[in-house]
Amino acid sequence: MVNAEFEHINDEECRRFQTSVELAGRKWVGAILLAGARGARRFSEYRTLVEGISDRLLAARLKELETEGLIHRDVQPTTPVSIRYSLTPSGQQLISLLHPLVTWSRERMSVTPR
């Protein structure tokens, strides 16, 4: 049975949806965006808030998120160089869109035996 709510989604929209879901679902992306939403600005703050991530992988994910337009990287030409990160409006929107997953996960975990 086809859900009428989704009948209007064409193939191109489906591909965009898939790309977006894969970006948001990449390992560590949610945690990094959440750290930014919680106020992390410096690399060391992200590293502290995102437990278990390596420096190399954090640097790579921050660069990817910058390329995707979800995080802004601001380099200040001080000595030593100061780099600050912040969520872009698009990054803030994505973390807001992902927030209902917290409720869904909480409800699912209380019902599904582990």
N, C-alpha and C positions, 0 to 999 in steps of 0.2 A: 504494500500500500504506500502511495506517495504522499508525503506530507505537503499540503498545499502551500504552507509557509515558505517552502524551499523550491517550489516548482519554477519560480522566476529566475533562479540563479543559472546563468548561462555558463558555457565551458570556460570562457575567459575569466569570469568572476571566480569560478571554481579553482582555476590555476592560481589566481592571486591569493585566494583564501589559503590554499595549500602552502604557498610560499610564506605567507604571514605566520601560519601555525608552526611551520618548521623553524622559522626564525625565533619565535617566542618560546618554542619548546626545546631549543638547543640547551645542552647542559650548561648550567651556571647563569644563563641569561636572566631568568626570573630573579635569582638571588642578587645579581648585580644591579638590575633595575630597582629592586626593592631597597638595596643598600643606598642607591642614589636618592630614592624617595625618602629615606630615613635620614638623609643629610650628609652622607659620605661625599667628600669633595676631593680628597687627596688619595693617591694610590694606596697608601698605608691604611687609610680608613676603610677603603673597600676590602682590602686584604683581611682586616680585622672582622668586618661584618659578614664576609662571605667565607665561612669556615670551611677549610679543606681544599680550597683552590690553590694551585701553585702560582707563583709570581708570573711564570711564563704564560700560563693559560689565562690568567687575569689580564695581562697586557694584551694578549691576542683578542680576547673577547671585548675589551674596551675599544680596541681599534676597530673591530667588526661593528660594534654598536655605533661608533662614531661614523663609519662609512655608511651605515644604514640610516643615519640621521636621528638616532635615538639618544645619543649622548654627545654633548659638546665638550671639546678639549680646548682649554685655554692655557696657552704657554706664555708666561711672563718672563721677559729677558732679564731676570735678576741673577745675582751670583750667590748661590747656585740657582739654576733655572727652576722656576716654580711652575708646576703644572696642576691645574684644577680641572675637575670634571663636573658636569652638571647634566641633569636630564633636559632634553629639549622638550618643547611642547608635545611633540609626537611620542617621545619616551614617557612623558607624564600620562598621556592619553592611554598608551599601551598598558602601563602598570595599573591604571584605573580599570581598564577593560578586563585585566587578569584578576583583579581583586575578587570578583564573585567566585572564582575557583577556590578561594579559601573556604568560603561557606560550603560549596559543593563538596570539597574534600573532607571537611569536618563532618558533614552529614553522612557522607559515604563511609568514612572510617568508623562511625558509630554504629552503622548497620552491617557492614561487611566484616565478618570475622577474619582476623589476621593470623 
